[in-house]
Each structure stands twice: as C-alpha cells, then as structure tokens.
C-alpha cells in the first residue's frame, strides 16, 4: 500500500498541472451544469430545478412544463453551450497558431467576414432562401474568403502571427464599412432583420438552428481532436515541429480552416458574438496554469461565459438584450484588466 501511495504522490508532483487541470475542468463542468439548469428553469413561467430534471430524464410531469423545457428553452440553452464552446476552441486555435492572445477570429476579421457573407447573400443574391443551411453556407463562404485574403496579405515566408493580426484588424475595419453600406442600401425589412441578427442574439434560435449547428460542431470537434497533436508540436516552434516530421504550413492552414469553420457555424446560428473567442482561452489558461492553451478547459470556459452572459441578458437587466451586447461589455472589462495587468507587470 505504501508503494502505491508513494507512486501516486510522485506522479502528482511530476505533473502538478495535470491534477490542477482536472480539478479546474471538473469545476467548470459543474458550474456549466448549474447555469444550464438555471437557463431551463428561469423565465416568464419559472420552474423548479427538480421539475426541470424530471422533464430531462423523462420521469413524467406536467405536459406544459415539458413543452417549456424541451421545446422552448432547451434549444436556446444548448445553442449557448455549443456556440460558446466552439468560439472558445476557435479562439484557442488561432491564439496558439499566432502565438498572440489577440489572435482570435473576432479580432482578425473572420467573424466579420462571416457576417459579411450573410449580408451579401441577404441583400444582393436574388431569391436567397434563409434558414440555417443557407445562412451557414453564406457565413462559411464569407469567413473562408476573408481568411484566404488575410492569409495571402500577411504571408511572408510563412504565416507570421503579428502580421496576420495587423492585416486582420485592417480587414475587419474595411468589412465593417462594407457591412454598414450593405445595411444602408437594403430594404427596410431586410436591414432590420440583419441588424438584429448582427447584434448576436439567441432569441430566434430553435431546434431548426440548434440541432444542425450542434451536429456540425461535433463533426468539427473531431477535426480539432485530430489536429491537437499537430497544434502542440507547432506551439513548440516551427523548427521543432518540422524536425518531428510535421508539415508546418499545411498543418497551420488546416488548423486555421477548422477555426474558421467553427466561427462561421457559430455566426450562422446566432450572429457575430464578440469576445468569447478572445477571452475564454486566456481565462482557461490562467485557471489551469499549464503550458499552452487547454482546449477542453477553453471549451468549457467559453460555454460558461456565453451561457452566463445569456442569463444576464435575459433576466438580470431591466430590458432583455441580445447576448452579443453583454459579451462586448464583458470583453471590454477583460481588455481593461489585461492592459492594467500588463502595465503593473512592466513596473
């Protein structure tokens, strides 16, 4: 027995960050579960936690409660969890590739590009049929074209992280001007719909959006799992990765492609939601305190942030707001904290 205990202690001492990562991941999962229950329980017709659990496990109960939970509230909560996790993972991929905490899809213009793709389809394509499939396709095309342009303009003997961020910020600014122009010239009904969607909102998300989006996120999650070993090699430097047989540029482009797809699907589902991709990976890294950006902890952090922000947007303010407005406020607080922390560290 003493030998087993000594071995366990040695393992914990050798890899203390693994134990901390497991604790943090478990705590985030529990917190997310609590937020999900709150999201399913709160509303104009409040329900108790036991009533919600009874409906979820199929133990019977009030038919009206089942309708509220399963048909009205669960799609929105599921979308918040899935979109938050997807944006956080996309942010972790981009920040790892660029080796810069500002290297997230909403900063470098890929989220804006996905929004532009949808606006172009809504305002310029005759007979454009909305729905999740059409919107997702337009968002993916816009995001990929933006990514291709940014990568092409920033490419100089490989993809350089700092150049990519600077070019991406410039591209985002130009695309925002294009988006404003498209909204100004669109018909009033189309412009109002696009503007409301462009604020980043889960108000209109039902099973028709949540189910296919979650399925696509699951497929892209397989790509993230497959790319994870390559990502860890690239985090150690291009020379190290190349010495271990990693095709550096194709691997980097493939990982960026997965990140763009995650961002595009999230944007197609709920509109452009800012700052989750930027802040969640860095918050997770500070919680875990390990090397690199933890993908699982980042996903859970993103899910917690967006689910919590949606609860605030719906129930904690005098007037219900789109969740994107709340995440922008949280993102601003995060950036201020980052700047203050950096200034103190330089003293």
C-alpha positions in Angstrom: 0.0 0.0 0.0 2.8 2.4 0.8 4.4 1.8 -2.5 1.2 2.7 -4.3 0.8 5.9 -2.3 4.4 6.9 -3.0 3.9 6.4 -6.7 0.8 8.4 -6.7 2.4 11.2 -4.9 5.4 11.2 -7.2 3.1 11.3 -10.2 1.2 14.3 -8.8 4.5 16.1 -8.1 5.8 15.3 -11.5 2.7 16.6 -13.3 1.0 19.0 -10.9 -0.6 20.9 -13.7 -2.5 17.8 -14.7 -4.1 17.5 -11.3 -5.0 21.2 -11.4 -6.3 20.9 -14.9 -8.6 18.0 -13.9 -9.9 20.0 -10.9 -10.5 23.1 -13.0 -12.2 21.1 -15.7 -14.5 19.4 -13.2 -15.3 22.7 -11.5 -16.2 24.3 -14.9 -18.3 21.4 -15.8 -20.3 21.6 -12.6 -20.7 25.4 -13.0 -21.9 24.9 -16.6 -24.4 22.3 -15.3 -25.8 24.8 -12.8 -26.1 27.5 -15.5 -27.9 25.1 -17.8 -30.4 24.3 -15.1 -30.9 28.0 -14.4 -31.4 28.6 -18.1 -34.0 25.9 -18.3 -35.8 27.0 -15.1 -35.9 30.8 -15.4 -38.4 32.7 -17.5 -41.9 34.1 -17.6 -43.1 30.7 -16.3 -40.4 29.7 -13.7 -39.8 26.1 -12.9 -38.1 24.4 -10.0 -34.8 22.5 -10.5 -36.4 19.2 -9.7 -39.2 19.9 -12.2 -36.5 20.5 -14.9 -34.5 17.4 -14.0 -37.7 15.3 -14.0 -38.5 16.5 -17.6 -34.9 16.0 -18.8 -34.7 12.4 -17.5 -38.2 11.6 -18.9 -39.7 10.9 -15.5 -43.1 12.4 -16.5 -44.6 15.5 -15.0 -46.6 18.5 -16.3 -47.0 18.4 -20.1 -46.8 22.2 -20.2 -43.5 22.1 -18.2 -42.2 19.5 -20.8 -43.1 21.9 -23.6 -41.4 24.8 -21.9 -38.2 22.9 -21.2 -37.8 20.7 -24.3 -39.3 22.9 -27.0 -38.8 26.5 -25.9 -35.8 26.7 -23.6 -33.6 23.7 -24.3 -32.7 24.7 -27.9 -31.5 28.2 -26.7 -29.5 26.8 -23.8 -28.0 24.0 -26.0 -27.0 26.6 -28.6 -25.4 28.8 -26.0 -23.3 25.9 -24.7 -22.3 24.7 -28.1 -21.6 28.2 -29.6 -19.6 29.3 -26.5 -17.5 26.1 -26.7 -17.0 26.4 -30.4 -15.9 30.1 -30.3 -13.6 29.4 -27.4 -11.9 26.5 -29.2 -11.6 28.6 -32.4 -10.0 31.3 -30.3 -7.6 28.8 -28.7 -6.6 27.5 -32.2 -6.0 31.0 -33.6 -4.1 32.2 -30.5 -1.9 29.1 -30.5 -1.1 29.5 -34.2 -0.4 33.2 -33.9 1.3 32.9 -30.5 -0.6 36.0 -29.5 -3.5 36.5 -27.1 -5.1 38.9 -29.5 -5.2 36.4 -32.3 -8.8 35.5 -32.2 -11.3 35.3 -35.1 -13.3 38.3 -33.9 -10.2 40.4 -33.8 -8.6 39.4 -37.1 -11.8 39.8 -39.1 -13.0 36.2 -39.7 -16.2 36.7 -37.7 -16.9 40.0 -39.5 -16.2 38.2 -42.8 -18.7 35.5 -42.0 -21.3 38.3 -41.2 -20.4 40.0 -44.5 -21.1 36.7 -46.3 -24.6 36.5 -44.9 -25.3 40.2 -45.6 -24.2 39.8 -49.2 -26.5 36.8 -49.6 -29.4 38.6 -47.9 -29.1 41.8 -49.8 -27.6 41.0 -53.2 -28.4 37.4 -54.1 -31.8 37.2 -55.8 -34.1 34.6 -54.4 -31.8 33.9 -51.4 -33.6 31.4 -49.1 -32.6 31.9 -45.5 -32.8 29.1 -42.9 -29.9 27.6 -41.2 -28.5 25.8 -44.3 -28.4 29.0 -46.5 -27.2 31.2 -43.7 -24.4 28.7 -42.7 -23.3 28.4 -46.3 -23.1 32.1 -46.8 -21.3 32.6 -43.4 -18.8 29.8 -44.3 -18.1 31.3 -47.7 -17.6 34.8 -46.3 -15.4 33.5 -43.5 -13.2 31.4 -45.8 -12.8 34.2 -48.3 -11.8 36.6 -45.6 -9.4 34.1 -44.1 -7.8 33.5 -47.6 -7.4 37.2 -48.2 -5.9 37.9 -44.7 -3.5 34.9 -45.0 -2.5 35.9 -48.5 -1.8 39.5 -47.5 0.0 38.5 -44.3 2.1 35.7 -45.8 5.8 36.3 -45.8 7.9 33.1 -45.8 5.1 31.5 -43.8 2.2 32.8 -41.7 3.6 35.3 -39.3 1.3 35.8 -36.2 1.9 39.5 -35.7 1.4 40.3 -39.4 -1.7 38.2 -39.5 -3.2 40.1 -36.6 -2.4 43.5 -38.1 -3.8 42.6 -41.5 -6.8 41.0 -39.9 -7.6 44.1 -37.9 -7.4 46.2 -41.1 -9.6 43.7 -42.9 -12.1 43.8 -40.1 -12.4 47.6 -40.2 -12.9 47.6 -44.0 -15.5 44.8 -43.8 -17.4 46.7 -41.1 -17.6 49.6 -43.5 -18.9 47.2 -46.2 -21.5 45.8 -43.8 -22.8 49.3 -43.0 -23.1 50.1 -46.7 -25.0 46.9 -47.3 -27.4 47.6 -44.5 -27.9 51.2 -45.7 -28.9 50.1 -49.2 -31.0 47.1 -48.2 -34.8 47.2 -47.9 -36.1 48.2 -44.5 -37.4 44.8 -43.5 -34.1 43.1 -44.6 -32.0 45.7 -42.9 -33.9 45.4 -39.6 -33.6 41.6 -39.6 -29.9 41.7 -40.5 -29.1 44.4 -37.9 -30.9 42.5 -35.1 -29.2 39.3 -36.1 -25.9 41.1 -36.4 -26.0 42.1 -32.7 -25.5 38.5 -31.8 -28.7 37.1 -30.4 -30.1 33.7 -29.3 -33.7 34.9 -29.3 -34.7 33.2 -32.5 -32.8 30.0 -32.0 -35.0 26.9 -32.1 -34.4 23.3 -32.8 -34.1 24.1 -36.6 -30.9 26.0 -35.8 -29.6 24.3 -32.6 -29.8 20.7 -33.8 -27.8 21.1 -37.1 -25.4 23.6 -35.5 -24.6 21.1 -32.7 -24.1 18.3 -35.2 -21.7 20.4 -37.3 -19.8 21.4 -34.1 -19.5 17.7 -33.2 -18.0 16.9 -36.7 -15.6 19.9 -36.5 -14.7 18.7 -32.9 -13.4 15.5 -34.4 -11.1 17.7 -36.6 -9.9 19.6 -33.5 -9.1 16.3 -31.8 -7.1 15.1 -34.8 -5.3 18.4 -35.1 -4.5 18.7 -31.4 -1.2 16.7 -31.6 0.0 18.9 -34.5 -1.1 22.0 -32.6 1.1 21.0 -29.6 4.0 20.5 -31.9 3.6 23.9 -33.5 3.4 25.5 -30.1 7.0 24.4 -29.5 8.2 26.3 -32.6 8.2 25.7 -36.4 11.8 24.2 -36.3 10.9 21.8 -33.6 7.7 20.7 -35.4 9.5 20.3 -38.7 12.2 18.2 -37.1 9.5 15.9 -35.9 8.0 15.5 -39.3 5.2 18.0 -39.1 4.4 19.7 -42.4 4.3 23.1 -40.8 2.4 25.3 -43.3 -0.2 22.7 -44.4 -0.8 21.9 -40.7 -1.2 25.6 -39.8 -3.5 26.2 -42.7 -5.6 23.2 -41.8 -5.9 24.2 -38.2 -6.9 27.7 -39.2 -9.5 26.2 -41.6 -11.1 24.3 -38.7 -11.2 27.5 -36.6 -12.8 29.5 -39.4 -15.5 26.8 -39.9 -16.3 26.8 -36.2 -16.6 30.6 -36.2 -18.8 30.5 -39.4 -21.2 28.0 -38.0 -21.5 29.9 -34.7 -22.1 33.1 -36.6 -24.7 31.5 -38.8 -26.6 30.3 -35.8 -26.7 33.4 -33.6 -24.9 36.2 -35.5 -21.5 37.6 -34.7 -20.8 37.2 -30.9 -17.7 39.1 -29.9 -15.0 38.5 -27.3 -15.8 34.9 -26.3 -13.2 33.6 -28.6 -10.8 36.3 -27.4 -11.2 35.9 -23.6 -12.2 32.3 -22.9 -8.8 30.6 -23.9 -6.8 33.1 -21.8 -9.1 32.7 -18.8 -8.8 29.0 -19.1 -5.1 29.2 -19.3 -4.9 31.3 -16.2 -7.1 28.8 -14.4 -5.2 25.8 -15.4 -1.7 27.4 -15.2 -0.2 24.9 -17.7 1.8 25.2 -20.8 -0.1 26.1 -23.9 -3.9 26.8 -24.2 -6.0 23.9 -22.8 -8.7 23.1 -25.4 -11.1 21.2 -23.1 -10.9 23.9 -20.4 -11.2 26.6 -23.0 -14.4 25.0 -24.5 -15.9 24.7 -21.0 -14.9 28.3 -20.2 -16.5 29.6 -23.4 -19.7 27.6 -22.7 -19.9 29.1 -19.2 -19.2 32.6 -20.4 -21.9 32.6 -23.1 -24.5 30.7 -21.1 -23.9 33.1 -18.2 -24.0 36.1 -20.5 -27.3 34.9 -22.0 -28.8 34.6 -18.5 -27.7 38.1 -17.7 -29.1 39.4 -21.0 -32.4 37.8 -20.4 -33.0 38.1 -16.7 -30.6 40.4 -14.9 -31.3 43.6 -16.7 -34.4 45.9 -16.8 -34.8 45.1 -20.6 -33.8 41.9 -22.3 -30.8 42.5 -24.6 -29.1 40.4 -27.3 -26.4 38.3 -25.7 -23.7 39.9 -28.0 -24.1 43.2 -26.2 -23.4 41.6 -22.9 -20.3 39.8 -24.2 -19.0 43.1 -25.7 -19.2 44.6 -22.2 -17.5 41.6 -20.6 -14.9 41.7 -23.3 -14.2 45.4 -22.7 -13.7 44.7 -19.0 -11.4 41.8 -19.9 -9.3 44.0 -22.1 -9.0 46.7 -19.5 -8.0 44.1 -16.9 -5.4 42.8 -19.4 -4.0 46.3 -20.0 -3.9 47.1 -16.3 -2.2 43.8 -15.5 0.4 44.4 -18.3 1.1 47.9 -17.0 1.7 46.6 -13.5 3.9 43.8 -14.7 6.2 46.3 -16.5 6.7 48.4 -13.4 
